Amino acid sequence: MASSPRQQYLRRIPAVSALLEAPAVRDLAGRLPRTVLAAAAAGVAETLRREILAAPDEAALAGIALDLDAVAGRVRRRALAQAEPRLRRVVNATGIIVHTNLGRSVLSPAAVDALVRVATAYTNLEFDLESGERGERHEHVADLLRRITGAEAALVVNNNAAAVLLVLSALARGREVVVSRGQLVEIGGAFRIPEVLAQSGATLVEVGTTNKTRLADYEAAVTERTALLLRVHTSNYRIVGFTETVSLPDLVALGEARGLPVVDDLGSGFFVDLAAGGVGDEPTVQQSVAAGAAVVTFSGDKLLGGPQAGIIVGRAELVDRIRRHPLARAVRVDKFTLAALEATLQLYLEAASALAEVPTLRLLTLTEAALAARARRLARRLRRVAADRVAVATEPGVSQVGGGALPTAELPTRLVSLRPRDMSVSRLAARLRAGPVPVLGRVHRDALLLDPRTLLPGDDARVAEALAWALGEGGRERVQ
Ligand SMILES: *Cc1c(COP(=O)(O)O)cnc(C)c1O
């Protein structure tokens, strides 16, 4: 009895054992574990089965390649793809400089060297070479932080969320913390000031309104239960229009009159005042310290441009209490963070070297002329690859700082726009993400926009390769 064509096709799918013996797959045997090869072969066989069952007609069935060599080629590609690291390099063409989903800051070469040095040898992480006794891991960066910020003492923990939690736990547990309603911010889904306060065991006392908080509101809220006044920098949004906030010096004056420390959560660690260069109004850490904030907290990997870290600077007696709190051990940093942070901070001893060598600051201060030149070069290169399949042009646009910093800063840039002629723009974007080095841009209406501001050295070539792949091999192969 003749079976249906579909069943005949199903029977022609090569067996896993045959696929493992095919040259294209056997060739990988020395490089990849047999379990990975077997799983790839079984996976491809299953995909073929589904493709056959889903084929609408005989023509579609005939288009499915089932000969051993073709299927073994698919197995080989799948096995190699599975052996790739999951955490991969991507090209950030979004123009968002501190992109939390893309790993925030890229480290300077000096920080990378420092990382390699401590990763491949024993270090004096907690060893005092002078006395020959146990040392303090924080001391390696504390000196630099004191010199750069003017604070008496410093401590580094895992990230700024941990820094805020630790500071509040150490200084305000069981007591009250006064915060303006205009500063009860959420930074990323899981970090909300009221919830962090609750976690720390402190009680939140809200004062003022969303748009207006006056000194008198704070004065009325202070009682003998108050532990501290907390100011939170509204890093990822601005309240504009009919507004009033209390300046840090005024808050500090009130704190001094009542014997209360002011804790300033700055979010982004900004050491170099860029307002002169026309970039935003972000307060610097030095300004907070000079204004008299008793404790200032900020991130290491936002505008500071270093590794993920939460940095706490402030009065010696308070930083000491924070350091001795049991939570400090739970959120401590490792040697990699300390090494990369020390090397990054060293660059800040001179503003010019920070601007030239800290990638985050370099991208932030790129000139429009430099961006326009890079956009023209990239467009020319992509036109050669795209031929007549994609219209490539340049157009004015704006980059973003990202990472919850300078939310209203408009950084003028020159974008490269890609308008595909034989596929949708979302399909082109998907293929560029699926290539050997994923390229991430911004889809706006009918165009995929690439911002040269966040392209790193060598990325132009990666984008060109990705486009060639997306229009060629990547277009033929199903995006898995
Ligand atoms: C970003 C930010 C945080 C959280 O910092 P992480 O380093 O991401 O943990 C806390 N407070 C403010 C004001 C921030 O901007």
The ligand as an ORCA input file, in Angstrom:
! r2SCAN-3c Opt
* xyz 0 1
  C      20.949     53.501     39.366
  C      20.508     53.972     40.696
  C      20.465     53.092     41.781
  C      20.830     51.639     41.638
  O      22.173     51.488     41.289
  P      22.722     50.063     40.770
  O      24.198     50.297     40.657
  O      22.049     49.813     39.483
  O      22.385     49.058     41.778
  C      20.059     53.590     43.002
  N      19.701     54.880     43.152
  C      19.720     55.760     42.122
  C      19.294     57.174     42.362
  C      20.130     55.343     40.854
  O      20.148     56.192     39.830
*
